Amino acid sequence: MRDPLLVAIWHDLAEAVFPSVCPLCRVGRADAGPDDGLGCHEHRLPLGLSGPRCGRCATRISDALPDGERCAECRQRAPAFRGVLALADYRESPTVREWILALKYGRRADLAATLGRALGARALASACPESESRPVLVPVPLHFLRRLERGYDQALLLAREASVVTGMRVVCALSRTRFTSVQGALGASSRTANVHGAFRIRRFAARAVRAADVWLVDDVVTSGATAEECARTLLRAGARSVRVLAVARAG
């Protein structure tokens, strides 16, 4: 599902600020044509999720249903966030998995520039012109022990780069109150329990999110449990709405 506006924004952005070599492999020539994302032929970034998707959580739904129809889970219990925007499906796209794994575990913090600005273009293409408030970008925080281990917080880097494109303010409004297991290794119910009560609003940031439309920035949305917990925390702090902006949607 390629948005023509997104393609135009991303093409112009890539031509203006990115090098001619592929940011991921640093060998192949980057190709940012009107129908493709940035990267060489082997590592080209997708520009959107394939197939019909739930209009609320962006999970894959039956081909028999129209794109944007709510999935069974969201019809039964709508999540706290209003929607999810992602560049690709984590399970369907080996390419996006390479980008994300290199960013998170390969010490390739430099990839946040490309990925974050792609997210910024995605957000701009989906912006609501009638919005009454200036949106803010809020990264999903790492626990400080994991940040020390990794050397950086990838969601924060992504949000800062998305800000370059959108002009939105980055607000580190959330802190992680306890160390949690990696979500991808857990079952759906365990993921919810794993992050329950794991986030709180930073005192200095409460005013910045009050009455604001928030873009919650993360690398991968798996079950949506982390996004749900963060969104509830932000809404309790007075945010007007929360939408999720992620490199990939797993599912």
Secondary structure, 3 states (H helix, E strand, C coil): CCCHHHHHHHHHHHHHHCCCECCCCCCCECCCCCCCCCCCCCCCCCCCCCCCECCCCCCECCCCCCCCCCCHHHHHCCCCCCCEEEEEECCCCHHHHHHHHHHHHCCCCCHHHHHHHHHHHHHHHCCCCCCCCCCEEEECCCCHHHHHHHCCCHHHHHHHHHHHHHCCEECCCEEECCCCCCHHHCCHHHHHHHHCCCEEECHHHHHHHCCCEEEEEEEEECCCHHHHHHHHHHHHCCCCEEEEEEEEECC
